Amino acid sequence: MNVEQNTKTVTKALSARAVETMKPNDKVKIDIGENSGLRVKCGKGGTKTFFYRYRSPEVDALVQIKIGNYPDTSLAEARVELQKLKTIRRSGICPKAELVRQKKDAATKRNLEKISDIIDAFTVKDLVNLYLIESIEDRVIDGKRIRGARKPKGQAETRRTLEADAVRVLGDRSAAKITRKDVVEMIMGIVHRGANVQAGNVIRELSAAYEFAIGLGRFNDDFANPAFLAKASLRQAKIKLTCNKGKRVLSDNELTKLLDWLPGSGFSTTQKNIIRFTLWTGCRTGEVCLAAWDDVDLEKAVWHMRDSKNGAERHVQLSDQAVCFLKQLKLSTDKYLFPSSRTGEPLQQKSLTETKWQLKNPSRITNGRRYKFNQVWINTIDDWAPHDLRRTVRTGLSKLGCRSEVAEAVLGHSRKGIEGTYDLHGYEAECKQWLQIWSDHMDNLLMEKK
């Protein structure tokens, strides 16, 4: 017998009046003819519901699917919807099973949209902090201290590297929506200010931050690391992100012009002081930036450098000129010799390179701002970098007659090979003597100019 029609009990089509007058617990009313299978029942609460009862073509069993509630859905509307469901059934698809599948697909889509929203809300700043806090830096978990992937100095440098450029330029944007082009443009901005090494450091650390987050499942499976792609593009364009082997040395004539120009230059007062102290000591500008008063003994004219590039501590001898300078400086600074006026922490070494570039390129626009200085670059000498000053000190000592082992000790270079194994003399007295000779030589250069 056809389940859509029971001619023994139903002889006329369902009417709107019959539906309207149904009361709770009445028998289910059935339609006939082309609308066979349409039924309406009245629940205990008086709600009247249209539904379609049919044999599923997928499982060969009787099933029913709700069409709507009366009077929100009229009899005419229920019959229209019935015909749509019958069309689906005739195509071999079970309408109820299809409805379940659609609801499941919609739920999956909503979940994917929620995941997408979460991913989109994950900014570059969040990405950097995740990488730093969960991988690079020391952290405490359940009262236990977990060491980070880098030593404390490396942790601070990695944070500075990423925050100074990647977070500053891209920080508020969705990490998932950053493109290869975005990263390339950021890196080229760093290159254009003359900081190629910094550019290389930024793209390396940003790529590592993305890889870390990808490994933790913070992006979709098909997500591609934009920093890695940018690195390949820059390599293809032959953009150099490493330093060239330094050979620049300022001659006595150039050094005289530099010393004469420096007081009125566009460098800040602290930057000028770092440059002067670098010339007096031959130390790296990064080491000079970190100098603290607790490590300076003005009576003995010694600066105890506790952490150098090669990891060894040493005592830097100070000339009379350096000591006189420091006595005046101590009146205006607190914990550090060369603090930032904004933070009170040591001035960042990279500020010297950036300011030098800005002085040399006053008409260039960097980071949306045009830099102007009362006095720009010395265009009577060739370009130089802060680290060239250290090389100038070393070369100048040799020109003045300083023995190589003493000049190397002045710069704090480790002796190699058999000499480094057996000659453990620190040459401190000799370093003091020759740094004084060198400081006097610079004074004489200025006096001769005048």
Long-range contacts (C-beta under 8 A, 24 or more apart in sequence): 2-36, 3-37, 3-53, 3-54, 3-55, 3-62, 4-36, 4-37, 4-53, 4-54, 5-30, 5-32, 5-33, 5-36, 5-37, 6-30, 7-32, 14-38, 14-40, 14-75, 15-75, 16-74, 16-75, 16-76, 19-48, 19-70, 19-75, 20-70, 20-71, 22-48, 31-79, 34-83, 35-79, 35-82, 37-82, 37-86, 38-67, 38-78, 38-79, 38-82, 39-64, 40-70, 40-78, 50-75, 50-78, 50-81, 52-82, 52-85, 52-86, 52-95, 54-85, 54-86, 54-89, 54-95, 56-94, 56-96, 56-97, 57-89, 57-92, 57-93, 57-94, 58-92, 58-93, 58-94, 58-97, 59-94, 59-97, 63-94, 63-96, 64-96, 65-95, 65-96, 65-99, 119-174, 119-176, 119-218, 119-219, 119-220, 120-174, 120-176, 120-177, 121-174, 122-174, 122-175, 122-176, 122-213, 122-218, 123-171, 123-172, 123-173, 123-174, 123-175, 124-166, 124-167, 124-170, 124-171, 124-172, 124-173, 124-174, 124-175, 124-178, 125-167, 125-171, 125-172, 126-175, 127-175, 127-209, 127-210, 127-213, 127-218, 128-162, 128-163, 128-166, 128-167, 128-171, 128-206, 128-209, 130-209, 130-212, 130-213, 130-216, 130-218, 131-162, 131-205, 131-208, 131-209, 131-212, 131-213, 132-158, 132-159, 132-162, 134-212, 135-212, 153-307, 158-205, 160-348, 161-198, 161-201, 161-202, 161-205, 162-202, 162-205, 162-206, 162-209, 164-348, 164-350, 165-190, 165-198, 165-202, 166-202, 166-205, 166-206, 166-209, 169-367, 175-210, 175-213, 175-218, 175-219, 176-219, 176-220, 176-223, 178-226, 179-226, 180-226, 180-229, 180-230, 180-233, 181-230, 182-226, 183-226, 183-227, 183-229, 183-230, 184-230, 184-233, 184-234, 187-230, 187-234, 187-239, 187-241, 188-239, 189-366, 189-367, 191-239, 191-241, 192-364, 192-366, 193-354, 193-357, 193-358, 193-366, 194-353, 194-354, 194-356, 194-357, 194-360, 195-350, 195-353, 195-354, 195-357, 196-240, 196-241, 196-242, 196-243, 197-241, 197-242, 197-243, 198-350, 198-353, 199-241, 200-241, 200-242, 203-227, 203-230, 203-231, 203-234, 203-241, 204-231, 207-231, 246-385, 246-387, 246-388, 246-391, 248-382, 248-383, 248-384, 248-385, 248-388, 248-391, 249-388, 249-391, 249-392, 249-395, 250-381, 250-384, 250-388, 250-389, 250-392, 252-396, 252-445, 254-381, 254-382, 254-384, 255-392, 255-396, 255-442, 255-445, 256-445, 256-446, 256-448, 256-449, 257-378, 257-380, 257-381, 258-378, 258-381, 258-384, 259-442, 259-445, 259-446, 260-446, 260-449, 261-375, 261-378, 264-374, 264-375, 265-359, 265-373, 265-375, 266-355, 266-358, 266-359, 266-373, 266-374, 266-375, 266-376, 267-352, 267-355, 267-356, 267-359, 268-341, 268-355, 270-338, 270-339, 270-340, 270-341, 270-347, 271-347, 271-351, 271-352, 271-355, 273-325, 273-329, 273-337, 273-338, 274-338, 274-347, 274-352, 275-352, 275-386, 275-389, 276-325, 277-322, 277-325, 277-337, 277-338, 278-386, 278-389, 278-390, 278-393, 279-389, 279-392, 279-393, 279-442, 280-318, 280-319, 280-321, 280-322, 280-325, 280-435, 280-438, 280-439, 281-316, 281-318, 281-322, 281-393, 281-435, 282-390, 282-393, 282-394, 282-397, 282-410, 282-411, 282-435, 282-438, 283-316, 283-390, 283-411, 283-412, 284-308, 284-309, 284-387, 284-390, 285-349, 285-352, 285-386, 285-387, 285-389, 285-390, 286-349, 288-337, 288-338, 289-338, 289-346, 289-347, 289-348, 289-349, 290-336, 290-346, 291-336, 291-337, 291-338, 291-346, 292-335, 292-336, 292-337, 293-330, 293-333, 293-334, 293-335, 293-336, 293-337, 294-335, 296-326, 296-337, 298-323, 298-326, 298-327, 298-330, 301-432, 305-412, 308-412, 310-412, 310-413, 310-414, 312-412, 312-414, 314-412, 314-426, 315-426, 315-428, 316-412, 316-431, 317-428, 317-431, 317-432, 317-435, 318-432, 318-435, 319-432, 319-435, 319-436, 319-438, 319-439, 319-440, 320-436, 320-439, 321-439, 321-440, 321-442, 321-443, 322-435, 322-439, 349-386, 352-386, 353-385, 353-386, 356-385, 356-386, 393-438, 396-438, 396-441, 397-434, 397-438, 400-434, 400-437, 400-438, 400-441, 402-434, 402-437, 403-430, 406-430, 406-431, 406-434, 407-434, 410-434, 410-435
